[in-house]
Amino acid sequence: MNNDPSTKENLEKLIDKIKDVKIAMMTTVDDDGTLRSRPMKTQQTRPDGELWFFTGYASGKTHEIEHDAHVNLSYAEPDDNLYVSVSGKARVLRDQQKIDELWSADMKAWFPDGKEDKNIGLIRVAIDKAEYWDTPSNTMVTLYGMAKAALTGEPAKGGENKKINL
C-alpha cells in the first residue's frame, strides 16, 4: 500500500463507507475470461484494506480465484445514494483461527457442520483500487442540483466521487 497520508485518509473514508454495507457483488474471472458475479456477505472490513468472506472451499469461485486472483466487489446502499466499486486481489485459504474469529450462527445455514465443516474456506481480498459515488440523500438537495443544472447549463454536481489507488 502507498504510505502517502492522503492515501491512508482515503482508505479510511472508503472503509467507513462500506463497513455497514453487508452484501457485495463479487465478480471473478472464469477460465474462458467470462466475468461471473454473485452476492457475498462481507464478514470483516479491516482498516488496512483487507476484506474477508466465507466461501465453500470446493466451489466455482474458489477455482476462478485460484486461476485469476483479480476480483471486483460492488457495494450499493441505494437508500443512502452510496455506490462503491472495489478492485483487488483475492486469496482462498483455510485458517481455523480466522474462521473462529469471524464465525456467526447464521453461517450454519451454509456450513451445517459448523466451524469444523470440511468445505469451509475464507476469501481474503486486498484492495488495490476503489471508486465511490456518494450523493446527497436528501431528495430536495438532489432536485435543486438538477434544476440548477438545467437552468445554468452546467452539469449537475452529483455529490462526491473519488478514485483511490493503494
Disulfide bonds with the S-S distance in Angstrom:
none
